[in-house]
């Protein structure tokens, strides 16, 4: 380009062009020529190099090369060709001398200044270096994105997300790129700028507080396997109840069951408590924990007529007979009189009802039998005697789980009167109206 520039100077002078226009016209023409050559080289590189790479990637069986192409890694590398052209042609307007400008004789400096631009090379070199910096950032960002996508295709990605770490590396790359840009523009050593940033450490800690906390939290979440994409978590303090769809350096996104999105700071999952329902999902069952309140006024001992009727129920026939035989033998050993009824042991309608629920649930095809299985009485309160069902369904799908639970309690409410029991229910307006009419 030095030769072309010199030729343009001589040719323009030979054409009789005004002297003060000769030098800028030659320089402008060379700049246009350099830009065109750089653009053409980039165009050819894209058309040839990228086409070859894409064809090779399409023919291979591995997926990682397709991911590199899809994330435009090679497209970024193609920009290196015009960048090198701009860099090595930036000094076209600088004379071919090996002496420092400050050491030149004033007359020589004046003579050379008529044909050459002393500062243009510096400006063009700055632009080419900035171009290199942008290319490096672009390619590095593309490689990191491709690496993350490649990692997500492995079996480890489901258990440990590295998206937060990738984002941290990106922040570091952009930070260093910013230092390089400033050093190029100010013509300062980057190490000097980095040393000066030591005094700004406190400010940086404040600016990047969430990022630093998020990075530490990401390490803890990953190392302790606390949460991963696809987990169902519940965090009442942030009104989150749903599936984790994204984990980044600063935030965790949860898609709630109503399809809204809740964004939680990553460090909040470490500093605050939350429910992770992963254990429930891995167990193969989903808990049913619900109680029905029995009116205590309806609880009583079973007489012979009641026991005879209960023996007609297939599910509890064996239990009623065996239990009655056991109690008769016990009472017989106590030599109790017929009048001393309360000193002996007798079956109650609520006890038989509780046993009925146990046998009924043991035979239920939708109840998982190898997990916790309880049919128990809770402490009686002012609203009756709670009989609690604590079992696990073998279907975890929300709609199916709710249907199973509803079917079980539909049956329970319907069968309670057969045991001469009544569900406790607070008085309603209709009850009060009936009471007034009776009075």
Buried (B, 14 or more C-beta within 10 A) or exposed (E): BBEBBBEBBEEBBEEEEEEEEBBEBBBEBBBEBBEEBBEEBBEEBBEEBBEEBBEEBEEEEEEBBBBBBBBBBBBBBBBBBBBBBBBEBBBBBBBEEEEEEEEBEEEEBEEBEEBBBEEBBBEBBBBBBBBBBBBBBBBBBBBBBBBBBBBBEEEEBEEBBBBBBBBBBBBEBEEBBEBBBEBBEEEEEBEEBEEEEEEEEEEBEEEBEBBBBBBEBBBBBBEEEBBBBEBBBBBEEBEBBBBBEBBBBBBBBBBBEEEEEBEBBBBBBBEEEBBBBBEBBEBBBBBBEBBBBBBBEBBEBBEEEBBEBBBEBEBBEEBBEEBBEEBEEEBEEEEBEEEEEEEBEBBBBBBBBBBBBBBBBEEBEBBBEEBEBEBEBEEEEEEBBBBEBBBBBBBBEEEBBEBBBEEBBEEBEEBBEEBBBBBBEEEEEEEEEEEEEEE
